[in-house]
């Protein structure tokens, strides 16, 4: 009789962590899209105000996530060390609801903007990173190295449901709450203040619910099986200890490789929906494209997770990146060619969504067992630095050559990261 890959308990744990990731994807899809449209559509503020809010929020995440990681590593309660931090999802979700009422509460644009800054940068920025560091530490805490790739494949596949729900809300929100832009000389549509309240309240409520579900139903190791608790400030000082950092050189190698790789994704993602909507597709054509692309994404995510467990983390990284890059290079030529668009879109989505599956498992393998929370927080450098590099590179290329040429950047960064990944040690015993 063939042995099951996951026990019933582990399967339940993986599905619950997947639910947390699904809520995470949906919440941050709403934050990255509807918070920005709120400043534009409701407060009528120029892009500079959006950039300021996004930059400050990213800075708070960069600082707070390692601190929350240290706190979660050294939390000892009967509920576990990670689960209590999932309840910060309630605070972050409530913050999203409060954000939507800024104009209704204050009326004046300047005061409403300050309110939005306080909510997004401080309340959501701090609370959501407490949730994130606990959520991301749960996979290496729960799943052994030999099954971690498959677990990441399942968890990432579930999380994409959150992304699909977010896209559905984007289309539905535009259909139900979109009105012609009333500003002088403006074209296109904007979403009404009432529409933003309904959409953001829904996103905030769902995030709070998944945090509560995770807290009540996930299981963690008993306190007796956890490493010895350490003092917060002692651990914080050790973060800047050069000798300790050198002892984790493999971890920092993969951080560097991931920064380059993720910069390719970050050069595409801020402009992807703008590019798609610039194609003038009907809602039906867009839905058909999603219906074809996402099954490919789900299959690639699961398959890459299995391969990374069976053959090692690094073996299929180069060939996967090269294959995906070929698809990216089709995208600058899709204008007016719907068939070519349908062929290229699955490659793009596999690149931005599926390739991270073995890479996530690999980086989780390299987290120190007794400091996974702190090093998960340090790993957040990847997202912050890559956003700065990728968004500026994409913006420059889009400005100089047109938005369709951003897809050349993905392969440039992907291929540049391959030699760096090949220098990181393999973590699977083959």
C-alpha positions in Angstrom: 0.0 0.0 0.0 1.4 3.4 -1.0 2.3 5.6 1.9 0.5 8.9 1.9 2.6 12.0 1.5 0.8 13.9 4.2 -0.9 12.5 7.3 -4.4 13.6 8.1 -3.1 16.0 10.7 -0.5 17.5 8.4 -3.0 17.8 5.5 -5.3 19.8 7.8 -2.5 22.0 8.9 -1.4 22.7 5.3 -5.0 23.5 4.2 -5.4 25.9 7.1 -2.1 27.7 6.3 -3.3 27.9 2.7 -6.5 29.6 3.9 -4.3 32.2 5.8 -2.3 32.8 2.6 -5.6 33.1 0.6 -6.7 35.8 3.0 -3.3 37.5 2.8 -3.4 37.6 -1.0 -6.9 39.0 -1.0 -6.2 41.6 1.7 -3.1 42.9 0.0 -4.6 42.9 -3.4 -7.3 45.2 -2.0 -4.7 47.4 -0.2 -2.5 47.7 -3.2 -5.4 48.5 -5.6 -8.3 50.1 -3.7 -6.2 52.2 -1.3 -4.5 53.8 -4.3 -7.8 54.3 -6.2 -9.3 55.7 -3.0 -6.7 58.5 -3.0 -7.3 59.1 -6.7 -11.0 58.5 -7.2 -12.4 59.8 -3.9 -9.8 62.3 -2.6 -8.7 63.4 -6.1 -5.1 63.4 -5.1 -2.2 63.2 -7.6 0.1 60.2 -7.8 2.8 61.7 -5.6 0.5 61.3 -2.5 0.0 57.6 -3.5 3.8 57.1 -3.8 4.4 58.7 -0.3 1.8 56.4 1.3 3.2 53.3 -0.4 6.8 54.1 0.5 6.0 54.8 4.1 4.0 51.6 4.5 6.9 49.6 2.9 9.4 51.3 5.3 7.2 50.3 8.4 7.1 46.8 7.1 10.9 46.6 6.7 11.4 47.8 10.3 8.5 46.0 12.1 8.6 42.6 10.6 12.0 41.5 12.1 10.8 42.9 15.5 7.6 40.9 15.3 9.7 37.9 14.3 11.8 38.1 17.4 8.7 38.5 19.5 7.0 35.5 18.0 10.1 33.3 18.3 10.2 34.0 22.0 6.4 33.9 22.8 5.4 31.0 25.0 1.6 30.6 25.6 -0.8 27.7 25.8 -2.0 28.9 22.4 1.4 28.5 20.8 4.0 31.1 19.7 2.7 32.0 16.3 -1.1 31.7 16.7 -1.6 34.7 19.0 -0.1 37.0 16.3 -2.7 35.8 13.8 -5.3 37.8 15.8 -3.6 41.0 14.6 -5.5 40.2 11.4 -8.6 41.6 13.2 -6.8 44.9 13.8 -5.6 45.1 10.2 -9.0 44.2 8.8 -10.7 46.8 11.0 -8.1 49.3 9.8 -9.1 48.6 6.2 -12.7 49.4 7.1 -11.7 52.6 8.8 -9.7 53.7 5.8 -12.8 53.5 3.6 -14.6 56.1 5.8 -11.9 58.8 5.7 -13.7 61.2 3.4 -17.1 60.5 5.0 -15.7 61.2 8.5 -13.6 64.3 7.7 -14.8 65.8 4.4 -11.7 67.9 4.0 -9.1 66.3 1.6 -6.1 67.2 3.7 -7.4 65.7 7.0 -8.8 62.7 5.2 -5.4 62.0 3.7 -3.6 62.2 7.0 -6.2 59.7 8.4 -5.4 57.4 5.4 -1.7 57.7 6.2 -2.2 56.9 9.9 -4.4 53.9 9.1 -2.3 52.4 6.3 1.2 53.2 7.5 0.8 52.7 11.3 -2.3 50.6 12.1 -2.3 48.3 9.1 1.5 48.5 8.5 2.2 47.3 12.1 -0.7 44.9 12.6 -0.5 43.2 9.2 3.3 42.5 9.6 2.6 40.8 12.9 0.2 38.5 11.1 2.5 37.9 8.1 5.6 36.9 10.2 3.5 34.4 12.1 1.9 33.0 8.9 5.2 32.7 7.0 6.9 31.0 9.9 4.2 28.3 10.2 5.3 26.4 7.1 8.9 25.6 8.3 7.5 25.2 11.8 5.0 22.6 10.6 6.4 20.8 7.6 9.7 18.9 7.4 12.3 19.7 4.7 11.4 16.5 2.7 7.8 17.6 2.2 8.1 21.3 2.2 8.1 21.8 -1.6 4.8 20.0 -2.0 3.4 21.8 1.0 4.3 25.2 -0.6 2.8 24.1 -3.8 -0.6 23.3 -2.2 -0.5 26.4 0.0 0.4 28.7 -2.9 -2.3 27.1 -5.1 -4.9 27.8 -2.4 -3.6 31.4 -2.0 -4.3 32.0 -5.7 -8.0 31.6 -5.0 -7.6 34.8 -3.0 -6.0 36.5 -6.0 -8.8 35.3 -8.3 -11.4 36.6 -5.8 -9.6 40.0 -5.8 -9.6 40.1 -9.6 -13.3 39.2 -9.6 -14.0 42.1 -7.1 -12.0 44.4 -9.4 -14.2 43.6 -12.4 -17.4 43.6 -10.3 -16.5 46.8 -8.6 -15.9 48.5 -11.9 -19.3 47.2 -13.2 -21.4 48.1 -10.1 -19.7 51.2 -8.8 -17.9 52.6 -11.8 -19.0 56.1 -13.0 -17.5 58.4 -15.6 -14.7 60.4 -14.2 -16.1 63.9 -13.5 -12.8 65.7 -13.6 -12.3 68.2 -16.4 -10.7 66.6 -19.4 -10.6 63.2 -17.7 -11.6 60.0 -19.5 -12.4 56.5 -18.2 -14.2 55.6 -15.0 -13.8 56.0 -11.3 -15.2 54.0 -8.4 -17.6 55.9 -6.1 -16.9 56.5 -2.3 -19.8 54.1 -1.5 -18.3 51.5 -3.7 -14.9 51.8 -1.9 -16.7 51.5 1.4 -18.4 48.2 0.4 -15.3 46.8 -1.3 -12.8 47.7 1.5 -15.2 46.6 4.3 -15.5 43.2 2.6 -11.8 42.8 2.2 -11.1 43.8 5.9 -13.8 41.6 7.2 -12.5 38.5 5.3 -9.0 39.1 6.6 -10.2 39.3 10.2 -12.1 36.1 9.7 -9.2 34.0 8.4 -7.0 35.3 11.3 -9.6 34.1 13.8 -10.0 30.7 12.0 -6.2 30.3 12.0 -6.0 31.1 15.7 -8.7 28.6 16.8 -7.9 25.7 14.5 -4.2 25.6 13.8 -2.0 23.5 16.1 1.5 24.2 17.3 4.2 22.3 19.2 3.7 22.3 23.0 5.8 24.8 24.9 8.0 22.0 26.3 9.2 21.1 22.7 10.2 24.7 21.8 13.7 26.1 22.0 14.7 28.1 25.1 13.1 31.5 25.3 15.5 34.4 24.8 15.2 38.1 25.9 13.9 40.4 23.2 16.7 43.0 23.3 19.4 40.4 23.5 18.1 38.8 20.3 17.7 42.3 18.7 21.4 43.1 19.4 22.4 39.8 18.0 20.7 40.8 14.7 23.5 43.2 14.1 26.3 40.9 15.3 28.6 40.4 12.3 29.8 37.0 13.5 26.3 35.6 13.8 25.3 37.0 10.4 28.4 35.3 8.8 27.3 32.0 10.3 24.2 32.2 8.1 25.9 33.0 4.9 23.8 30.5 2.8 20.7 32.3 4.0 22.0 35.7 2.8 23.1 34.2 -0.5 19.6 33.2 -1.2 18.3 36.6 0.0 20.5 38.3 -2.7 19.4 35.9 -5.4 15.8 36.4 -4.4 16.1 40.2 -4.5 17.3 40.0 -8.2 14.7 37.4 -9.1 11.9 39.3 -7.3 12.9 42.5 -9.0 11.8 40.9 -12.3 8.4 40.2 -10.9 8.2 43.7 -9.3 9.1 45.3 -12.7 5.9 43.7 -14.1 3.3 43.6 -11.4 2.7 47.4 -10.8 1.9 47.7 -14.5 0.3 44.3 -15.4 -3.3 45.3 -15.0 -2.7 48.6 -16.8 -1.2 46.7 -19.7 -4.1 44.2 -19.8 -6.7 46.9 -19.7 -4.8 48.9 -22.4 -5.5 45.9 -24.7 -9.1 47.0 -24.9 -10.4 43.5 -24.1 -14.0 42.9 -23.3 -14.9 41.4 -19.9 -15.7 38.1 -21.6 -12.2 38.0 -23.3 -10.5 38.8 -20.1 -12.4 36.1 -18.2 -11.5 33.6 -21.0 -7.9 34.5 -20.6 -8.0 34.0 -16.8 -9.9 30.7 -17.3 -7.1 29.4 -19.5 -4.1 30.9 -17.6 -5.0 30.0 -14.1 -5.3 26.2 -14.5 -1.8 26.3 -16.0 -0.6 28.3 -13.0 -2.2 25.9 -10.5 -0.7 22.9 -12.3 2.8 24.5 -12.5 2.7 25.4 -8.8 1.9 21.9 -7.7 4.3 20.3 -10.1 7.2 22.5 -9.2 6.7 21.8 -5.5 6.8 18.1 -6.1 9.9 18.3 -8.3 11.7 20.4 -5.7 11.1 17.7 -3.1 12.1 14.8 -5.4 15.1 16.2 -7.2 16.2 19.1 -5.0 15.5 22.9 -4.9 18.0 24.1 -7.5 17.9 21.6 -10.3 14.9 22.9 -12.1 15.3 26.6 -11.3 17.4 27.5 -14.4 15.3 25.6 -17.0 12.0 26.9 -15.5 13.2 30.5 -15.6 14.4 30.1 -19.2 11.1 28.6 -20.4 9.1 31.3 -18.7 11.3 34.0 -20.1 10.5 32.8 -23.7 6.9 33.5 -23.0 7.6 36.9 -21.6 9.4 38.0 -24.7 6.2 37.4 -26.7 4.2 40.0 -24.7 5.6 43.2 -26.4 4.1 41.9 -29.7 0.5 41.0 -28.4 -1.1 44.4 -29.2 -4.1 43.7 -31.4 -3.3 39.9 -31.4 -5.6 38.2 -29.0 -4.3 34.7 -29.7 -0.7 35.7 -28.9 -2.0 37.4 -25.7 -3.7 34.1 -24.7 -0.4 32.2 -25.3 1.8 34.7 -23.5 -0.4 35.3 -20.4 0.0 31.8 -18.8 3.8 32.2 -19.1 3.6 35.6 -17.4 1.5 34.4 -14.5 3.6 31.3 -14.0 6.6 33.6 -13.8 5.1 35.9 -11.2 3.2 33.2 -9.2 4.5 29.7 -9.7 8.3 30.0 -9.8 8.4 31.1 -6.2 7.2 27.7 -4.9 10.5 25.9 -4.9 12.3 29.2 -4.0 10.1 29.7 -1.0 10.8 26.1 0.2 14.5 26.6 -0.4 14.6 29.8 1.7 12.5 28.2 4.4 15.0 25.3 4.6 17.7 27.9 5.4 15.9 29.6 8.3 17.6 28.9 11.6 15.2 26.6 13.6 15.2 28.7 16.8 15.0 32.0 15.0 12.6 31.4 12.1 10.4 34.4 13.0 13.3 36.8 13.1 14.9 35.6 9.9 11.5 35.5 8.2 11.3 39.2 9.0 14.8 39.8 7.6 13.7 37.9 4.5 11.1 40.7 4.0 14.1 42.7 2.7 13.5 40.8 -0.6 10.1 42.2 -1.1 11.0 45.8 -0.1 14.2 46.2 -2.0 12.9 44.4 -5.1 9.9 46.7 -5.2 12.1 49.7 -5.3 14.4 48.2 -8.0 11.7 46.6 -10.1 9.1 49.5 -10.0 11.7 52.1 -11.0 13.1 49.9 -13.7 9.6 49.1 -15.1 8.6 52.8 -14.9 11.6 53.9 -16.8 11.2 51.3 -19.5 7.4 52.0 -19.8 8.1 55.8 -20.1 10.9 55.5 -22.7 9.6 52.6 -24.8 6.0 52.0 -23.9 4.4 49.8 -21.3 4.5 46.6 -23.3 8.3 46.5 -23.2 8.3 46.0 -19.4 8.1 42.3 -20.2 11.7 42.3 -21.4 12.8 43.2 -17.8 11.4 39.9 -16.4 13.8 37.7 -18.3 16.7 40.1 -17.7 16.3 39.8 -13.9 15.4 36.1 -14.0 18.4 35.1 -16.0 20.7 37.3 -13.9 19.5 35.5 -10.7 20.4 32.0 -12.0 24.1 32.1 -11.2 23.4 33.5 -7.8 20.9 30.6 -7.0 23.4 28.1 -8.2 25.9 29.3 -5.6 23.4 28.5 -2.7 23.8 25.0 -1.2 21.2 22.3 -1.9 19.1 21.6 1.1 17.5 18.2 0.0 19.6 15.1 0.5 19.4 13.3 -2.8 
